[in-house]
Each structure stands twice: as C-alpha cells, then as structure tokens.
C-alpha cells in the first residue's frame, strides 16, 4: 500500500511539473498566444500597406496620378506655368 501511495505522489509531481514548467506548460501557451496576437497586428498593418500600394500601382497604370506625382515629387512645372512658392509665416517662425 505504501508503494502505491508513493507511486501516485511521484506521478502527481511529474504531471504538475509538466503543467507548470515543461513543454506545453501554461506559461508557454500564454507566451504563444501573445506572439499570435502580435503577429496578427503586424499582418493587419502589412495588409493595409499592401492595399495602399496596390491602389497606387493601379492609379499609375491608369495614368491619372503620373502628372500629380511628377509635380509633387520632382517639382516639375509646365512651360506655360509660373511657379509660385507660398511661405507660411507660422512654419517659418517654428524653424530656428
């Protein structure tokens, strides 16, 4: 009878060790759930970025934003246009 009780106590200790510390423990499961949430947030951010890039590509293929992009990014102006730069006094005061 003593051996059976001792065997059950050892078995209980082993199972408790696996539950709290071993592979597949509660701490490891909680960490994996946290990693999954973090990865899902990153995936959502990357999906939004991909959609924005796809929309930009589609606009460039259609030709509707080529002129706007050239003007904004490269400062291009047409021959019959006059370039006017408006300086905001508040922005100028902010810069040292």
C-alpha positions in Angstrom: 0.0 0.0 0.0 2.9 2.4 0.8 4.3 1.8 -2.7 1.1 2.6 -4.4 0.7 5.9 -2.4 4.4 6.8 -3.2 3.9 5.9 -6.9 0.8 8.1 -7.0 2.6 11.0 -5.3 5.5 10.7 -7.8 3.1 10.6 -10.7 1.2 13.6 -9.4 4.5 15.5 -9.0 5.6 14.6 -12.6 2.3 15.8 -14.0 2.4 19.0 -12.1 5.9 19.7 -13.3 4.8 19.3 -16.9 1.8 21.5 -16.3 3.7 24.4 -14.9 7.3 24.1 -16.3 7.6 21.5 -19.0 6.8 21.6 -22.7 3.3 22.7 -23.4 3.0 24.4 -20.0 0.6 27.1 -19.2 3.3 29.7 -19.3 4.4 28.6 -22.8 0.8 28.6 -24.0 0.3 32.2 -22.7 3.5 33.3 -24.5 2.4 31.7 -27.7 -1.0 33.4 -27.6 0.8 36.7 -27.1 3.0 36.0 -30.1 0.0 35.2 -32.2 -1.7 38.5 -31.3 1.4 40.4 -32.1 1.8 38.7 -35.4 -1.9 39.3 -36.3 -1.4 43.0 -35.6 1.7 43.1 -37.8 -0.2 41.2 -40.6 -3.1 43.7 -40.4 -0.6 46.6 -40.8 1.1 44.9 -43.7 -2.2 44.1 -45.4 -3.2 47.8 -45.2 0.2 48.8 -46.6 -0.2 46.3 -49.5 -3.7 47.6 -50.3 -2.4 51.2 -50.4 0.5 50.1 -52.7 -1.9 48.2 -54.9 -4.1 51.3 -55.2 -1.1 53.4 -56.1 0.0 50.9 -58.7 -3.4 50.9 -60.2 -3.5 54.7 -60.3 -0.1 54.8 -62.0 -1.3 52.2 -64.6 -4.3 54.3 -65.4 -2.1 57.4 -65.8 -4.3 59.5 -63.6 -1.6 60.3 -61.0 1.5 60.4 -63.1 1.4 64.1 -63.5 0.5 64.7 -59.9 3.3 62.6 -58.7 5.8 64.3 -61.0 4.8 67.7 -59.8 4.8 66.7 -56.1 8.0 64.5 -56.0 10.1 66.1 -58.7 8.9 69.7 -58.7 8.1 69.7 -62.4 6.2 72.5 -63.9 4.9 73.1 -67.5 6.4 75.6 -69.8 3.4 78.0 -69.7 3.1 77.9 -65.9 4.6 80.2 -63.4 5.9 78.7 -60.2 4.8 80.4 -57.0 6.1 79.4 -53.6 3.9 80.5 -50.6 5.8 80.5 -47.3 3.7 80.2 -44.2 4.9 82.6 -41.6 4.0 80.3 -38.7 6.0 77.5 -40.2 8.9 79.9 -40.9 8.8 81.0 -37.2 9.0 77.4 -36.0 12.2 76.7 -37.7 15.4 78.0 -36.0 
